[in-house]
Structure formats: structure tokens, C-alpha cells
């Protein structure tokens, strides 16, 4: 990176963003700073977008929150819209290998020169705002990268963007957008120190993405969660479309049917493996169908973005849905990276609920018992996750992924022992995968899970990804 705002390279851009990260170097804002600080973050994100001409108003947006399946649902929606012939931005987090993955258009991550230039422009705006409006405080990495994504989608001429919430909803930096459709996937206990210690409190945070008069698509929820979402949607006059009530499905990820106000689509296939992905796919179908409606519920105002040109609503047919679902790709989620000698599956399950879904998928695919490689970040419930996976595990190999937030392997093994799960430890992911591969034998199965960081390292061992250059101190 240069000493001025002239030429930036990719590594310099990453270093500048790293220096703004505040949550254990996780490239996101500190979620423990309180609601007042988070509200300032929203104001900062809005300020940089205002400074740069409100780029988020030049295309339609689908905003996705949730505890389980929000990344997969984001991938399904983006794939459907791309299959319909639209230019589609996708903003997700975290990334597997490269920061560039978070900002993608039609499935292709932003390239390094464009990322560096976008960072230069973003920091130019940040410095101006921090100088002229010191009461807003300093921008964080997540606020900056959120603004960068929304700017890039406008620069790239996107028709639509699918934007995934980082944490929560109400106070997340992405909540500056005014979406055509909001989506809330299944909720579960997560980040309770930040979002609240009851499912109702968590639901209230997630439902913060519901905007007045704009429809919201909701995956099946527990009664407590749904009651909160339903109340907030009613308060904001937002039409509510609910899985299990307004649409229904049956089948497996290889062949399923979904029936709803659009009729019945039969013999659909998911590009993402696992029974749980059928629910996510059908939530994506509902969101895509709403984008093709002349009004929010067939009676209300047209679903229009703020841009003045272009025909709306969007044209999304059954064929587009069928093609998009089959083409959807979300690496690191029940992904088979080696078929034989042994079969190796990677999955970023990092909560008890996602571990339960992984265990179900392993049973359905005849991939259990497996040798399970576990590597966690420090804030995860290793004991509960291990207990969910124990019934499908032949043995456990515990390691620590790279990075300052990793949980030490010995500490994880101790947590597993407390729930009667025995495990051996290895110093790094490479040695853990090597040991597990030997133990599984040529006809067995190895599963690598516990965090996306662990999964990323495993994929890199097989030449499926290249990590960003190191920039930390």
C-alpha cells in the first residue's frame, strides 16, 4: 500500500482493514460494545454510503438474517436470480480462504486490484467523515467492508444483491439497506451474550431487518420466535410468508417438491447436500417468487427498488428456480472434497444445531461412522457439538485451526471428555487430517468440522483454495 491514497495493492488493503478490526482480529466489529456503540456503527455505515452517492439504491436487495442456513439460503437465492439472467451481487461472511469471497457478482469474487481500489476509495471517504463528524467515532472493518460491497454492486451494474447479515439484525451494519424482501431463516441460541439469552430476544434482534411495508419470508420457527417475528411484521405492516404454513415441501435434497402460492414445483434438486438444505432451498423459492410478484402480497404496492430505470417486478420462472437450486454452490457445507481412499467431507458446523444437521446428513448419505476431525474457535460449545456428533463418530481427532481465536486442542479434548467423548489431539489441521485419513482407511469416511477456519485449512490441503497473505502483527 502506498503512503497516500494513490496506489494500493491487495495486501496493503487487507492490512488497512485488519487494523480496523475490533473483535479478536475477526474482521468484524466488536459485538460486546453495547447497543449505543452498535447504533453509531449503523450511522457510520449510512454516512459513508451517503458520502459516496447512496449506491445501495441503484439495485434491488434481498436481506437475509438467521441462525441456521442463512448462508446457504443466500447462495440459493443468488443462484436463482443469476439463472434468471440478472446481474447479482452477493455479500456474505465469514470467508473461507480470501476476503474477496465476501463480495461476489454472479458467483465470482471481486478480483484483487478491484478490491484494493475499492478499499482506497472507502478509506478516502472514511477519513473525510471521521474528520468532519468526529462524534460518529472510528469506522470498524465490518462497517467499511459492508459499504465496500454495496458500492461494488453498483459499480458492477448489478440488478439485485443478496446481502447476508453479519450478526443479529437490528444493529448489524448491513441494516442500512431498504430491501425488496427480507428473509429470516431458522433461529437458534447463538451469541447469547450479545443477542439475548432467550429465543424471543434473539428473534427480536433478527426481526430488526423487517422494513415497513416490505414482505418478509420466514423459515419454520419455534412458537416463541415466531410470535415475536409475527408481532414485529404486523407493527410494520409487512406481509409475512411462513414456511410450513404458506408453503410446504417433501422429499430429499436429491429430489423434492414444494407447493405454495406459486403452485407446485416437482422433482427439484439441490446443489447443496443434506436434508436440511431442502428447507433452505424452499425458503429461497419463496423469496424469489415474491420478487416476481407485481405487489407485496398481490394487493399491495409494487416491489420496486429506488432506481428509476428497468422493468420491475423481476421475471423469475419455475425453470429459473429449478436451474438455480441445482447450480447453487456453497463450499465448506457438507462438501465432499475426496471421493475415495477415504471419502473426505468438510462441513463448517459450529453450533449444536448445525452439528445435529451434519450428523443427520452423514446417516442419510451412509457416511457413518466416520473419523471426525474437530477444530473450534474459542467461543464455541465444544462439548455440546461433540455430543451431537458422537453417535456418528468412530473416533475423534482434535486440533486447533490457525488464528488467534482458536480454542487449544487440549482444552477441547477436555470438554469432550466431560461428555464422555474420547479424543486424541494433533497440533494442526494438516496432521489431524493425515491421522484421520490413516485411521479411516481406504473405504472409510473422514469428516472435518467445528469451524469454517478448520474447513478452509482442510480444503487448502487438497488444493481447493489459497489463503490470503498474512497481514497481522
Secondary structure, DSSP 8 states (H G I E B T S, - for coil): --SSSS---HHHHHHHHHTT--STTSSS--TTS-HHHHHHHHHHHHHHHHHTT-GGGSSEEEEEE-SSSHHHHHHHHHHHHHHTT--EEEE-SS-SS-GGGGEEETTEE--HHHHHHHHHHHHHHHHHHHHH-GGG----HHHHHHHHHHHHHHHTT-SEEEEE-SSSSTTSGGGG---SEEEE------SHHHH-SSHHHHHHHHGGG--TT-EEEE----HHHHHHHHHHHHHTT--EEEBTTTBEEEEETTEEEEEETTEEEEEE--SS-STHHHHHHHHHHHHHHHHTSSSSSSSS-----S-SSS-SS----HHHHHHHHHH---TTSSEEEE-SSSEEEE----SHHHHHHHHHHHHHTT--SEEEEEE-BTTS-HHHHHHHHHTTEEEEEEE--SSTTB--HHHHHHHHHHTT--EEE-SSHHHHHHHHHHHH-TTSEEEEES-HHHHHHHHHHTTS---------
